[in-house]
């Protein structure tokens, strides 16, 4: 046993050298790579042997995908991009949304809608907001969940234009069961709902580069051994499960893909019409909606021109020395909203040719027991370089309204937004179009706790900036305007009284309001 152990350590150390030295593999390194690959294949085979028949079939497909990814991971040397080759995208490759709007709409937009399917990425859990189960089942507005709003939006579209736009949910093994239970409640809505599962890949030990799983089980403690490999997995999973062919057979030509927690990602008829009206030989196969960066978005992926192609550049691919430059708002002015319009026949073609070479994102994690693992992921937008006539559309900020934290939740629950048929729009009564900057402290992280601190959601129509830190609660009908900073020091508590109006105020100290 001890002999094999030293052998593994050597491998891992070598593997680091391979990465740092870059360039061509020596014969020794090539042997080593082969060794890693053989060991991996053996382990995966052993894992498959523990699965039942139905499970083994699905897992075999998953593992085939994982082997390809792992193979490429072992090949890659150094950073994925050569910084010197990066240039700003040519003018016409990113169009302003206004220009696309001026093309107007045809009389028969429903004909275009009938060629569209909407895909929502629904693989994520609500853990970062302190919730169990799928994130899409968190209530965001008057008892409606992300999923409710999505169904309402598409149903409204289908009724208004007498169309048949189906909703497709890409679940993960983390969200599939809970999501399917809930889908019963939409039986009588005018929207066909399909689901498929993204792959389940094994997390690998950072040192040995072997799976940490002992068998195929995912429950409880062993759940940590598996992960969904990022949304770039959509192309393979979509094709593997047969849904791609099914939609093509139904005459669908495009999918609109977005994150289910982006409440701004509604079907945009102008972009849809633009896609449908291109002549066949110049058909645009991929549109990425981008929007202008603000200080809050410095980490978002951006579009660059690289070796004659539009390409998505993520912060994880940037060499350390250039990270600050990447974050600058001047050089890279836009970022990817992950609202994407993709041609279905093109996905089919690229899948068959095995021609989607998505950059690998290596995501290191430390598990609860202190074990260091890596998970290999890809991003859906990275495929932009493989599609013909791909372009970016610079859309208004309103199409990017993600709810990642309770601070975001406060905004979308407030009177800053009005809701119509499942769509949120900035209230007409707000004087300026920008969203206030809201930072809620640790006491507000979990949704349950967040809700218990507000008797109702304050009036925020005239708010610019809100920072709350410490043990703070809000009474009924509070109004916040301008810049408001409320800081309760450790051991103190501040109860903002019902009906209070705070305009450009800093509140600190201790204020208890108790029932008498």
Secondary structure, DSSP 8 states (H G I E B T S, - for coil): -HHHHHHHHHHHHHHHHHHHH-SS--HHHHHHHHHHHHHHHHHHHHHHTTS-HHHHHHHHHHHHHHHHHHHHHHH--S-SS-GGG-B---GGGEEEHHHHHTT---TTHHHHHTTEEEEEEE--BSGGGT--SBGGGSEEETTEEHHHHHHHHHHHHHHHTT---EEEEEE-TTTHHHHHHHHGGGTTSS--EEEEE---EE-EETTT-SB--SSS--SGGGGGGEE---GGGHHHHHHHTTHHHHHHHTT--EEEEEETTBTT----HHHHHHHHTS-GGG---EEEEEEE--GGGTTS-EEEEETTEEEEE-GGGS-GGGHHHHH-TTTS-EEEEEEEEEEHHHHHHHHHTT------EEEEEE-TTS-EEEEEE--GGGGGGGSTT-EEEE--GGG--B--SHHHHHHHHSTTEEEETTEEEE-TT-SSSS--EEEE-GGGSSHHHHHHTBSS--B-TTEEEEEEESSEEE-TT-EEEEEEEEE--TT--EEE-TT-EEEEEEEES-B-----
